[in-house]
Amino acid sequence: MNKKSPLDAESVVEALLHEAAALTAAAHRLDQVAVTTAVQILDDCSQKVILSGVGKSGIVARKIAATFSSVGLVAIYLNPLDALHGDIGVVASGDVIILLSNSGETRELLAILPHLRRRGTRIITIVGRLDSSLAREADVALDASVETEAGPHNLVPTASTAVAMAIGDALAAVWMHKRNISPDDFAINHPAGELGRKLTLVVTDLMVPVARVAPVSGSTTMLEVIEQLTTVGIGAVWVRDSGSAQSIDGIITDGDLRRALRANKPEAWADLTAKDIMTRDPLTIGHSVLAIDAIKMMERNAKKSISILPVVDSAGVVVGILRLHDLVQAGLSDTKNGGS
C-alpha cells in the first residue's frame, strides 16, 4: 500500500484555493448591467425557470434548479436531447430559460434555441465565453470563465463548474431578497428540515387524538384508572364529570398516580377515585398552536415541567393529548431553555 504523502494534503488545499480564487475573480469580473438584467428577468418570471446543460454543466443546472425551487421559484431541469424529442413541450410562454455551457458552443443547446425563441421565453446563459454563440443569442449572458481548472493538465471541469454553480446560487439569493422571502416562506418548502418543523408543525400534527383517550369520571376507582392507563398506553387519561364534551375537570398522568400512592397508606388505595388522584383544572393548549411554542410552554412552566397537555379546539372541546415525548421525537427543541 502506498504511503500517505504530506503533499496530498497540500494539493487538496491548493485545489481549494484555486477554486476560491476563480470565484473571487468571477465576482469582480461580472458585468453589473448583465447581472441586473438577469435578476430582473427572473423577478418578472410569471411561470417557471427551466435550466439546461450537458455533461457536468447539466449536473450544475440540476443543482441550481433545486436551489430555485427550494426558495419558492418553481424550477426544473430539461435535458436538451430529450427536449428535441418531445420534452420541449414543458416550455411555455412566460418561462425563463437558463442555459449553462463552459464553451458556449454546446450543440444540443444551440439546437433547441430556435424552439425556445418561438415559445416567447427569455433566455439567460451562464457561459465560459462571452464571444460564444450561446452568449450572442441570449437576452443576457453571465461570464463564468476561468483561466484554468483546479487539477492536473487543466482537463477536469472543477473551477468552471464551481463558478457556474455559485452564479446560479447568487441569482437565487438575490431573488429571495427581492421577493422578501421570509423564514416562514422558506419553511413551507422544507417541511422535513429543522426550520420547517419549527415553523409549520402545529399541535394537531403531533397530538394523540381524543378517540384514543376515552375520558373517565371522577368516581372511577383507582384500579380502573390504572387499567385505563395501561390499556391506552399514552401515559395519561382525562377526567370529565360535567357530561359536556366542552369541559375537562382533570387529568391523571402516571406521575399523578405515583404521587397518590405515595401520599396514601396502602390500605386506603382501594378507596381512591379519579377525583382524588387527578390534577384539577389542568393547563390546556389550543390545537392550532405551533408545536415549537408548545414545547416552550411545557418546558418553561413556572411551577414544574409539564410532560402532557390536553388539547382543545377553538370551542374548548377536548380533541387530543399532547406529550412532550412526541415533540422531542419530532426533532423540536426549546433551544433557549436547553431543550433536546
C-alpha distance (Angstrom), angle and dihedral (degrees) to the residues before:
residue distance angle dihedral
M1 . . .
N2 3.78 . .
K3 3.76 116.1 .
K4 3.78 116.8 -117.1
S5 3.77 112.3 -105.3
P6 3.80 124.6 -146.8
L7 3.77 84.7 -134.2
D8 3.82 89.2 70.1
A9 3.80 91.7 66.5
E10 3.79 91.5 43.8
S11 3.80 90.6 52.0
V12 3.81 92.1 52.0
V13 3.79 90.9 50.5
E14 3.79 90.4 46.9
A15 3.80 91.4 52.1
L16 3.79 91.6 49.8
L17 3.79 92.0 49.1
H18 3.80 89.3 48.2
E19 3.81 91.3 55.6
A20 3.79 91.7 43.4
A21 3.80 89.9 53.2
A22 3.81 90.0 49.4
L23 3.82 90.2 53.1
T24 3.80 91.8 48.9
A25 3.79 91.7 49.0
A26 3.81 91.1 49.0
A27 3.80 91.6 50.7
H28 3.80 91.3 54.4
R29 3.80 93.4 42.4
L30 3.81 100.3 51.0
D31 3.77 113.6 111.3
Q32 3.80 110.2 -118.4
V33 3.79 94.1 -146.1
A34 3.83 91.4 51.3
V35 3.78 92.0 48.3
T36 3.80 92.4 48.0
T37 3.80 90.3 49.3
A38 3.82 92.2 49.8
V39 3.80 92.3 49.7
Q40 3.80 91.4 48.4
I41 3.82 91.2 50.6
L42 3.79 89.5 53.2
D43 3.80 91.9 45.9
D44 3.81 90.1 51.8
C45 3.82 92.7 48.8
S46 3.79 107.9 126.1
Q47 3.79 97.6 -178.2
K48 3.79 126.4 20.4
V49 3.78 141.6 -45.5
I50 3.80 118.0 -114.3
L51 3.79 120.2 -161.6
S52 3.77 125.5 -164.4
G53 3.76 138.8 176.4
V54 3.78 141.9 139.3
G55 3.81 128.9 -114.6
K56 3.80 114.2 -19.7
S57 3.80 89.7 -4.6
G58 3.79 87.4 57.4
I59 3.79 90.6 54.7
V60 3.80 90.2 50.2
A61 3.81 89.4 48.2
R62 3.81 90.3 54.8
K63 3.78 91.1 51.7
I64 3.80 93.3 49.3
A65 3.82 89.8 48.7
A66 3.80 88.9 53.3
T67 3.81 90.7 50.1
F68 3.80 93.0 51.3
S69 3.80 92.4 48.0
S70 3.79 91.6 49.1
V71 3.81 92.0 58.0
G72 3.79 94.2 47.0
L73 3.82 105.0 -92.3
V74 3.79 106.0 117.0
A75 3.81 108.7 -124.3
I76 3.79 136.3 167.7
Y77 3.78 137.5 -176.9
L78 3.81 118.0 -118.8
N79 3.80 119.9 -162.1
P80 3.83 103.8 -137.8
L81 3.82 93.4 -144.4
D82 3.80 91.3 52.0
A83 3.80 88.5 45.9
L84 3.81 89.5 62.1
H85 3.80 89.5 53.8
G86 3.79 100.6 51.6
D87 3.79 108.3 -63.5
I88 3.79 92.1 98.4
G89 3.79 83.2 82.6
V90 3.81 88.1 85.9
V91 3.81 89.6 67.7
A92 3.79 113.5 95.3
S93 3.77 137.3 177.5
G94 3.77 108.2 -83.5
D95 3.80 93.9 35.6
V96 3.79 121.8 123.6
I97 3.81 119.2 -138.2
I98 3.81 123.0 -152.6
L99 3.81 113.2 -167.9
L100 3.80 120.8 -166.7
S101 3.78 123.7 -158.4
N102 3.79 130.9 145.7
S103 3.78 93.2 -154.8
G104 3.78 95.6 36.7
E105 3.80 87.7 -139.9
T106 3.81 101.7 85.9
R107 3.80 104.0 151.3
E108 3.79 96.4 -147.1
L109 3.81 91.5 54.7
L110 3.78 93.2 45.9
A111 3.80 88.8 51.2
I112 3.82 93.8 58.0
L113 3.82 95.8 44.0
P114 3.84 96.5 89.4
H115 3.79 91.0 49.2
L116 3.79 91.5 50.3
R117 3.79 91.0 50.3
R118 3.80 91.9 51.9
R119 3.80 88.6 57.9
G120 3.78 92.2 56.4
T121 3.79 96.4 -116.0
R122 3.81 126.2 156.1
I123 3.79 113.5 -123.4
I124 3.81 128.1 -146.7
T125 3.79 119.5 -178.9
I126 3.78 128.3 -161.1
V127 3.79 103.1 -160.6
G128 3.78 142.5 162.8
R129 3.82 92.4 -134.8
L130 3.79 124.8 46.5
D131 3.82 90.6 -166.1
S132 3.82 91.7 59.8
S133 3.80 128.7 112.6
L134 3.82 93.4 -109.9
A135 3.80 92.0 51.1
R136 3.81 92.4 50.3
E137 3.81 93.4 49.0
A138 3.80 95.7 48.4
D139 3.79 128.4 92.1
V140 3.78 85.8 -126.9
A141 3.81 133.7 0.2
L142 3.79 124.5 -153.1
D143 3.79 118.3 -151.9
A144 3.83 112.2 -121.9
S145 3.79 96.2 161.3
V146 3.80 123.4 142.8
E147 3.78 130.0 -168.4
T148 3.80 94.5 -133.8
E149 3.77 139.4 -8.3
A150 3.80 121.7 -110.1
G151 3.79 105.6 -104.3
P152 3.78 142.0 47.7
H153 3.80 120.4 -39.9
N154 3.84 95.0 0.3
L155 3.80 89.6 -93.2
V156 3.82 112.0 122.8
P157 3.83 119.3 67.6
T158 3.79 102.3 -115.4
A159 3.79 114.4 124.4
S160 3.82 90.9 32.7
T161 3.81 93.4 53.6
A162 3.81 90.9 44.9
V163 3.82 90.8 53.9
A164 3.81 93.8 45.7
M165 3.80 91.9 49.5
A166 3.80 92.4 46.6
I167 3.81 91.1 52.5
G168 3.80 90.1 51.5
D169 3.81 91.5 48.5
A170 3.81 90.7 48.2
L171 3.81 91.1 52.9
A172 3.80 89.5 51.9
A173 3.82 91.5 48.9
V174 3.80 92.6 50.8
W175 3.82 91.4 46.4
M176 3.82 88.6 53.4
H177 3.80 89.6 52.8
K178 3.80 93.8 48.0
R179 3.79 92.0 49.0
N180 3.83 93.0 44.4
I181 3.80 92.1 -125.4
S182 3.81 105.5 -167.6
P183 3.81 129.0 -155.5
D184 3.82 86.8 -103.5
D185 3.82 90.7 55.0
F186 3.79 90.9 47.4
A187 3.80 92.2 48.8
I188 3.81 91.8 57.8
N189 3.81 88.7 68.1
H190 3.82 93.2 42.4
P191 3.81 104.9 49.9
A192 3.80 93.5 151.1
G193 3.79 95.3 49.4
E194 3.80 123.9 90.6
L195 3.79 93.2 -106.1
G196 3.79 91.6 45.2
R197 3.78 92.8 52.1
K198 3.79 92.0 49.4
L199 3.78 94.9 48.9
T200 3.79 102.0 37.2
L201 3.82 110.7 29.7
V202 3.79 113.6 93.4
V203 3.79 131.1 -170.6
T204 3.82 92.7 -97.0
D205 3.81 90.0 60.5
L206 3.80 93.1 59.4
M207 3.80 107.3 27.3
V208 3.80 125.7 105.5
P209 3.84 105.1 -112.1
V210 3.78 115.7 -112.6
A211 3.81 90.1 -120.3
R212 3.80 87.0 73.6
V213 3.80 92.8 49.4
A214 3.81 108.8 55.8
P215 3.83 110.9 -170.8
V216 3.78 125.9 -115.2
S217 3.79 126.7 -145.6
G218 3.78 125.4 -114.4
S219 3.79 90.6 -106.9
T220 3.80 94.5 55.6
T221 3.81 109.2 124.2
M222 3.76 122.0 -115.0
L223 3.81 90.9 -113.8
E224 3.82 89.7 54.9
V225 3.81 90.1 48.2
I226 3.81 89.8 52.6
E227 3.81 89.3 49.5
Q228 3.79 90.6 50.6
L229 3.81 92.5 47.6
T230 3.79 90.2 50.0
T231 3.80 95.1 45.3
V232 3.80 96.5 45.6
G233 3.79 92.5 42.4
I234 3.81 98.4 -163.6
G235 3.80 97.9 107.4
A236 3.81 98.6 -106.7
V237 3.80 147.8 57.6
W238 3.79 126.3 -166.1
V239 3.78 128.2 -132.2
R240 3.79 124.7 -135.2
D241 3.80 122.4 176.8
S242 3.79 103.4 157.6
G243 3.80 94.2 71.1
S244 3.78 90.2 -129.6
A245 3.78 119.6 119.4
Q246 3.78 87.0 -144.6
S247 3.77 95.6 68.6
I248 3.78 138.1 67.7
D249 3.78 116.7 -167.7
G250 3.76 97.9 -174.9
I251 3.77 149.0 -27.1
I252 3.79 130.1 -127.9
T253 3.77 119.3 -153.7
D254 3.79 129.7 179.7
G255 3.81 86.1 -99.7
D256 3.80 92.5 54.0
L257 3.79 89.7 52.4
R258 3.82 93.0 50.3
R259 3.79 91.6 48.5
A260 3.81 91.6 50.3
L261 3.80 92.0 51.0
R262 3.78 91.1 49.0
A263 3.83 92.9 47.7
N264 3.83 94.9 51.0
K265 3.78 133.1 57.1
P266 3.84 114.9 -108.6
E267 3.79 92.3 -113.6
A268 3.85 89.0 59.7
W269 3.81 95.8 50.8
A270 3.80 94.6 88.8
D271 3.81 90.4 58.9
L272 3.80 95.7 51.6
T273 3.82 117.2 109.6
A274 3.77 134.2 -166.9
K275 3.82 89.2 -96.7
D276 3.82 89.6 58.5
I277 3.80 93.5 49.1
M278 3.80 105.6 37.6
T279 3.78 130.4 97.8
R280 3.80 102.8 -117.6
D281 3.80 123.1 -130.7
P282 3.80 93.2 -0.2
L283 3.75 122.9 -156.2
T284 3.82 110.6 -95.9
I285 3.78 133.9 -163.3
G286 3.81 132.3 -145.6
H287 3.78 118.5 -108.1
S288 3.83 93.8 -126.7
V289 3.82 96.9 51.3
L290 3.80 114.3 120.8
A291 3.78 110.5 -100.5
I292 3.81 91.6 -129.1
D293 3.83 89.2 57.0
A294 3.78 89.4 48.7
I295 3.78 92.7 56.1
K296 3.81 90.1 49.2
M297 3.79 89.7 52.0
M298 3.80 92.1 49.7
E299 3.79 97.3 45.3
R300 3.79 97.9 40.6
N301 3.81 99.3 46.2
A302 3.79 107.9 141.3
K303 3.83 95.2 -134.5
K304 3.79 102.1 40.7
S305 3.76 143.8 -31.7
I306 3.81 109.4 -79.0
S307 3.78 118.9 -143.1
I308 3.82 99.5 178.4
L309 3.81 132.5 35.3
P310 3.82 130.2 -177.6
V311 3.81 110.8 -124.6
V312 3.80 120.6 -138.8
D313 3.79 132.4 -172.3
S314 3.80 126.4 -130.7
A315 3.83 90.3 -79.4
G316 3.80 92.9 51.5
V317 3.81 94.2 -106.6
V318 3.79 114.0 147.3
V319 3.81 107.5 -114.5
G320 3.78 102.9 166.5
I321 3.79 152.4 -31.0
L322 3.80 122.8 -92.3
R323 3.79 117.9 -152.9
L324 3.79 126.4 -161.4
H325 3.80 87.0 -138.6
D326 3.82 91.1 63.1
L327 3.81 92.3 49.2
V328 3.78 91.6 52.5
Q329 3.81 91.3 45.1
A330 3.81 88.5 54.7
G331 3.81 89.2 60.7
L332 3.80 96.4 -106.2
S333 3.75 123.1 137.9
D334 3.76 139.2 174.5
T335 3.81 94.2 -124.1
K336 3.82 94.1 -178.2
N337 3.77 89.0 58.1
G338 3.79 96.5 41.7
G339 3.80 93.6 -103.5
S340 3.77 119.6 172.3
